[in-house]
Amino acid sequence: MKRLSNRTLPAVPLTLSLALVFTVAGGQPAAAQGSGASGSWTIGERVVPAPAGASEELRSALAAMPAPNVATSLAQAPQTEEQWLAIQSATANANLAQMADAYGLSIEKDEIEGVTVYRVTPDKVDPRHTGHLFLHVHGGAYVLNGGDNSATEAALVAARAGIPAISVDYRMPPKHPFPAAVEDVVTVYRHLLESRSAKSIAIGGTSTGGGLSLASVHKFRDLGLELPGAIYAGTPWADLTKTGDSLFTKEGLDRVLVTYDGLLKGAALLYADGHDLKDPLISPLYGEFEGFPPTYLITGTRDMFLSDTARTHRKLRAAGVVADLHVYEGVAHADYLILVDSPESKDMFQEVGDFFKKHLE
């Protein structure tokens, strides 16, 4: 395996809309108004201060930029196949050499039965993870963050947990809509089972990575495959419909996602390609969870996918599955992958590594 060159990983640029104070406008300023039988509420002007209970690093990030703008987010959403392909290409790049040096690991691009993968190996594997493997599935609304960038989160987990990883650079729409992504994860997982125990494997990722991991486990079970030893579902996009309460209550507050009705809605329809959005292999929340592996779930109080995460947790618990839900104060969607040196991020990855140690064989 070739060790990548020696460079320093630059700070992650914060190009998201942030502010110390968020203002969400709507309805009458003085009070909430009911709307009859529909059950909808119109909430008046609201000022949301920076979260006093969050870390200084997170509060500083919130203070550094203006509040999220829903109208701008809607206007910037891709509308044509050419625009989707352009943003897909723009989010595919990462400096693997810098990443490898900064985190003390090696990264090797490879292929497993026609599926592109990245093998990520820490220089120092935790002795308790000897024989374990993290099967990483990247996020990006099923359309973004492929290519070299798909290995970014895998590198963070591998470095901080001390566990080897394989990241799946699955096929994406518009060229390859559902079920291509699920098929690619299944292909890699089947291959791994030829040489190792399923219970030595943890599968997971953030956002789409969490949702696709859950959907893939549904598929593993349908195929009669032995299931992994653990799942890491970081703020999973487990329901591609606009159903979760937090998609409404956190709109304009989540500095990462901002709103469902722009890029997210477009990506959901692009990925589903005419299939029912409630198909459990698209929106795994609508599947049955009996027999699922122990699952670690993460979200934050400003995360638009808080409801997806909480609803998934409740379904897992109802099915008798071991499921740990961790909610971080003031954290928006996947903040732990943006502010990687914040206490919240460091704590989260430490917890994930400990969860793997507890449940992998």
C-alpha positions, 0 to 999 in steps of 0.5 A, a space after each residue: 500500500 502506498 503511503 501518501 505524501 507529507 503535507 498539512 491539512 488546511 482548516 476546513 473553510 466555513 462557507 456556510 451562512 451563520 450568525 450570532 442571532 437568527 431571525 425567523 419571520 412569519 405570522 403575527 409578531 406578538 403571538 402564535 396563531 392556530 389555523 383551524 383543523 389543519 393543526 398548523 401554527 403561524 409563529 410570529 417574529 422570533 430571535 434565536 440567540 447563540 446557544 450558551 450551552 455549546 462550545 466556544 468554537 461552535 459559538 464563534 462559528 455562528 457569530 462569524 457569518 450571517 444567518 441562513 437565507 432560505 430564499 437564497 438557498 432556493 434560488 441556488 438549487 440545481 434545476 437541470 441535469 447539467 447543473 447537477 453534474 456541475 455541482 457533482 463535479 465541484 464537490 468531488 475533489 479532496 487532497 488525499 495526500 494532505 488528509 493522510 498526513 494530517 490524520 496519520 494514515 494511508 489512503 489507497 484508491 481501489 476497486 472491488 468488483 467494479 465499485 470504486 472504494 478507498 482503503 483508509 488505514 491508520 498508522 496506529 490501529 487501536 489494539 481493540 480494533 484489530 480485525 475490525 473494519 468500518 465500511 463507510 458510506 459518504 453523504 451528499 444528498 445522494 448526488 454530491 461528495 463522491 470521488 476523492 471527497 468520499 473518503 473524507 469522513 472515513 479518514 476522520 473516523 479511522 484516525 480518531 477511532 483507530 479503526 481501518 476503513 473502506 469507503 464506498 464511492 457509490 454511483 450517483 444520479 443523474 447518471 445512476 439513480 436508485 437502486 445503483 447506490 444500494 447495489 454498490 454497497 451490497 456488492 462491496 459488503 458481499 465481497 468483504 463477507 468472503 474474508 471476514 465475519 459480518 460481526 467484525 464490520 461496522 457500516 455507516 456515515 453521515 446524512 445520506 451516508 447514514 440513510 443509505 447504510 440503514 437502507 443497505 442493511 434492509 437489503 442485506 436482510 432481504 438477501 439473507 446476508 448476515 448483518 454487520 456488527 454495528 451501524 453508525 447513523 450520523 444525522 441520517 436522511 432516513 425519510 426523503 419525504 417532507 414529513 419530519 417536524 424538524 424540516 419545518 421547525 429548523 428551516 432557516 435555522 440549520 446553517 447547513 441544510 437551510 431548507 428542504 424545498 431547494 437542493 434536498 427536494 430536487 436530490 430526493 426526486 432525482 435519486 428516486 427516479 420515479 420510485 415511491 419515496 417511501 420505499 424502505 430502500 429509499 427512505 429506510 425509516 419506513 422499513 421494519 427494524 427487527 433484528 437490526 444491529 446495534 445503532 449509534 445515532 447523532 443529531 443536534 438541536 439545530 439539525 433539520 434531520 433531528 426528526 429523521 434521527 429521533 424517529 429512526 431511534 424510536 423505531 429501532 427501540 420499538 423493534 428491540 434493537 440496541 440504539 444510542 441517540 446522541 443530541 448535541 446542543 446548538 449543532 446543525 446538520 453534520 456540524 461535526 464534519 465541518 468544525 472538526 476540531 470542536 469539542 463536539 466533533 472530538 467527543 462524537 468520534 470518540 463515542 463512535 469508536 467506543 460504540 464500535 469497540 463494544 459491539 464489534 466481534 
